[in-house]
Amino acid sequence: MTAADVVEALEAQRVGDSLRMRLLFDTAKARADLPLPEVHVLLDHPAYEPRMAAFCILDFQARRRLDDDQRRELYDVYLGRHDRITTWDMVDRAAPRVVGGYLTGRDLAPLHELAASPDPLRRRTAVTAPLFLVRYGVDADLAPSLEVAARVCTDPDPVVHKAVGILLKYAGERDRSALLAFLDQHEAEMPRPAVRLAREKLPR
C-alpha cells in the first residue's frame, strides 16, 4: 500500500470538484495500515485532501493498542510535519489522540511551547490536544490541561479561542468547580465566543 494508492482512491470518490468528507474519512480508514514513510509522502502533497487523509490515518493508528515507542512515532510525525497543517480541521482530527494520547501522564511542556507560537494553528494544537486528557485521562490530567488553556484563553484569533471554549466545556463536564474557578479568574478577558462555548453546559 502506498500514498499513490490513497490519492488514486480519493480521486475515484471525487464528484466534479468536490469530495465529501465522509468519503475521505472512509478512504483513510480503509487504508489505516499505511506505513509512516508513505504518510510522509501524503503530507508532502500540495492538495488538501491527501494531507487531511494523512492526519486521519495518524488518528486511526493512534486508536489502536500501541506500545510507547509506536505512540511516540505518531506524535513525532504530527509535530515534525506541523507545517503541512493548513486548516483547523486537520488539527482537530489528529491532535487529541496523536498528541494528547501520547502526552497522557507526561509533562505538558511541549503544549506550552506550541501555545507560545506565532502560528495560530500551532496554538490550536496546544489547546486541542488536551481534549484527550480531559475526556479520557485521569483526574490529575485536568489541572495541567487548564494551565495550557490559560496560556491562550485571551487569544484574539477565533481559530484558537473557540478551541479554548471547547476544551473548557469538556473540562466542566469532568469537574464543574474547576471550570468555574477558571472562569472566575479569566472570563473577563476572554473573547465572548470562547466564554459562550465554555458555559454551554452550565446552568443559567
Secondary structure, DSSP 8 states (H G I E B T S, - for coil): --HHHHHHHHHHH-BTTB--HHHHHHHHHHTTT--HHHHHHHHT-SSHHHHHHHHHHHHHHHTS---HHHHHHHHHHHHHTGGG--SHHHHHHHIIIIIIHHHTTS--HHHHHHHT-S-HHHHHHHHHTHHHHHHHS-GGGHHHHHHHHHHHTT---HHHHHHHHHHHHHHHHH-HHHHHHHHHHHGGGS-HHHHHHHTTTS--
